[in-house]
Amino acid sequence: MASKPIPAPAKARAGQSIKRNTDGSQVTYRMRITFQKHGRAAMLSHLEIARALERVIRRSGLPYAITNGFSPHMRIAFGSALPVGVGGDEECLDVLLTERVDPAIALIVLKASSAPALMVKDCKYIGARDAAASVAFPYSFYEVEFSEPLPCTVEELPIPETITVIRKKKEKELTVSEFLLPDITLDGCKMGFVLKTGDNGSLRPDVLMRELLKDMPQVRVQSITRVKQAESL
């Protein structure tokens, strides 16, 4: 079978030819961007966050790659979504660039284009075969702040064995121990815990807190923040 012809070089920024692989596909560089989701930005949906960060990248002037077809869009992939109302200290996304930009320079222009509540904190290049941002970090570390200290110790926490959630209009029963790791901390009005994403999906931190506090009407959740994500413990 005859090989496909390599397309003629298209023009990139400043009249530069776009680099192509031997199969004709465009050469791209995969950059992982870390950002925070604080303050009022925590009340935005995942789709709104995605749109806002795409605008940040456009304003920064980074040479992002676009898809082919009749409706081209930025080649970007976001990490696991946070529920509305849950903040994040180290959220991430992957974007493909058509030129290799120094990460230090990329960070400067991204910060200059970001809002304080949705500030970019770091950027680095990753390999083409590295796991996507959405699955690269199965462990999520959360910190919850309550209106007052819980009236119990860690050992006395009323953690339910199962939680029923509705997904795609169907009820699903989740076994909490499959997602919640046992190393829970309590320090005054603050609680720390780790949730793991597995083959059965994930457990939302706000849903866990709602079930945990259902018999403590005097306690209110002030904030929930994902402070870190990790590949392993």
N, C-alpha and C positions, 0 to 999 in steps of 0.2 A: 504494500500500500504506500502511495506517495505521501511524503510528509507535507504538512500544511505550510503554505508560504508564510514567511515572517512579514508582518505588516510594515509598511514604510513608517519611519520614525515620525511621531506626532511632535508638536511643539509644546514645550513646557514654559514656565515663567521666563521672562527676559530672553525669549527666543531660543532657549536651550533645548536640545533634543531629549526626549524621554528615553531613559535606558530600558532595554528590553532583554528578557532571557532568551535562550536559544529557541524556545517554543513560541516566541512572540509575545508572551505575557509581560506585563510591565514589571520592572524591578521596583520593589517596595521595601521600606524599612519599618519594622513594627515597634512602635513606641508605647510603653505602658505609663499612663499618667495617673498619679495619686492626687486625690482632692478631698476636701472636707465638706460636710453637709451640716451646717450649724444654723442656729437661730431660726429665722422665718423660712429658710430654705428647707428645714426639716419637714415643713408642712406641704412641700411640693410632692407631686406624684413622681414615680419613676420616669414616666414619659416626659413630664415637664423638666425634670433634671436633665434628661438626655438632650432635649431641645436646647436648653440653656447652655450646656457644655459644647454642643456643636457650634453654637454662636461664639463661644469663647475661642474655640480653635480657629474659626473663620476670622475673627477680629485679630488674632495673634499673627496672622500672615504665614503660618506654617504651611508647607506645600503638601496638603493632604491629598490622598488618592481618592478617586471616585469610581463608582461602579459603571458598568457598561449598560447599554439598553436605552429605552425611550425615556426613562425617568431616573437619571443618574443621581446618586446621593453619596455622601461621605462614607468611606469604608471605615467604620468604627464599631466597636463591640464593647458593651458595658458589663461590669461585674454584677454579682447577684443583687437583686433589687431589695431595697429597704421599705418597710411599710410607711405609709404617711404618718408623720409625727415622730419617727425614729431618726435620730441624727447619726452621723458617721464621722470618725476622725481620719480614717484611712480607706476611703472608697477608691475604686480604680476603674479605668477604661483602657482599651487598646485602640490605637488609631494607626493606620498605615500611611506613611509618608512617601512621596516620590523622590525626595532628596534626603540625604543624611545630614541632619542639622545637629550641631553640638548640643548635647542635653542641657548644659548650663545656659546656653543662649535660649534654647526652647523654653526653659523654666522661667527665664526673665520675661519673655514676651507673653507667656501664658498667664503669669501672675499679673502683669500689667493689664490684661484683658479680662480678669476675673473679678467678681464681686466678693467682698469679705466673707459673706456667709457661704459662698461656694468657691473657696479659694483653692487653686492648684498648689500642691505642696512639694511634689517631686515628679520627675520623669526620667525614664531610662529605656534603653533598647533591650528587647528580648528576642529570643530565637523564633524562627518561623514555625518550629515544631513545639514550642512551649504551649502549655495548656492555656485555653482561653480564660479571660478574666472571670467569666461567669462560673467556671468550675475549678479554677486554680487554687482557691482557698476554701476548703470545706469546713474549716473551724472559724467560728465567729465569736469574739469576746465582747460581752456586753456589760455596761454599767448602768444601773438604774438608780435614780434618786427619788426618794419618797418624801411625802410631806412631814412625816414623823417616823421615828424608829419602829420597826416591826415588833409586836408584842410577843416575840418568840426567838429562840435561838436557831442556828442553822439546822441543827438536828431536829428541831420541832416544826420546821417549815411544812405547811400542808401541801406538798407537791402531789398533784393528782397522778394516778397511774396511767390514765388515758385522757385524751381531749378530743372531742368531736368537733370537726370543722366542716365547712361547706365549700367544696371546690367543684366548679363547673356544674352548679346546681345539684350536686350530689353530696350526701353526707359521707365523711370519712373519719374513721377512728384512728387517732395517732397514739402510739405507745410512747409516753414521755421519755422513758429511759433510753430509747433508741436515739434521741436527739440531745437530751440534756446531760452534760457530763457531771459527775458527782462533786467536783471541786467548786463548791459554791461559797462565796464569802459574804459576810455581813459586817459593816462597819458604820455604826450610827444609822444615818438615814440612807446609806448607800449599800447596794447589793451588786456583786459581780458574779457572772456565770458564763459558761461557754455552751453554745449550741453547735451541733454537728449536722451538716447536710449529708444525707445518705441516699441509698437506692430508693427509699420510700419517700423522698422529697425532703421537706424542711418544716420546722416548727417556728412560727413567727414569735418574736419576743413579746410583742404586745398581747398576743393571745395567751401566752404562758402567764404573764403578769395578771391578766384579767381573771384567769382561773385561780391563781395563787391568792389573790386578794378578795375573792368573792365573799368570804366570811369575815373580812376586816373592813367594814364600811368607813371606819374613821381614817383609814390610810389612803392616800391618793398618790398616784404616780406623777412626779413632777417632770421627769425626763427619762428617756431611754436613748442610749448612745452606743453604737458599735465602735468600740475604741480600737479594735485591731482585727485583722483577718490573717489566718495562717494556713500553710500547706499541711502542717503536722504539728503535734504537740511536743 
